[in-house]
Amino acid sequence: MSLLLNSAFTTDDVDVLRCVLDTWCAEKRIDIKSTEAQSAASAALDLFQSGHDTHDRLLIALRSRRSR
């Protein structure tokens, strides 16, 4: 996960991240508390910070990432 120094997330940003992660977990039938979901959350943060900052862009990018 990238360092989040000097990064400020708005309430809307957090809502987008959470909604995307919830959707991804539901699609994969993965518990939100699982290690795989934690990895996806980390990836989602990195993707969000690299410009995938809308619900649709972030979900598409998260779906297409390779599992670690």
TAQUITA-V134461 format. One record per backbone hydrogen bond with DSSP energy under -1.0 kcal/mol. NH is the residue of the N-H (numbers start at 1). CO is the residue of the C=O. If there is no record, write none. Layout:
nh = [NH	NH]
co = [CO	CO]
//
This chain:
nh = [7	14	15	16	17	18	19	20	21	22	23	24	25	26	27	28	30	34	38	39	40	41	42	43	44	45	46	47	48	49	50	51	52	53	58	59	60	61	62	63	64]
co = [4	10	11	12	13	14	15	16	17	18	19	20	21	22	23	24	25	31	34	35	36	37	38	39	40	41	42	43	44	45	46	48	47	51	54	55	56	57	58	59	60]
//
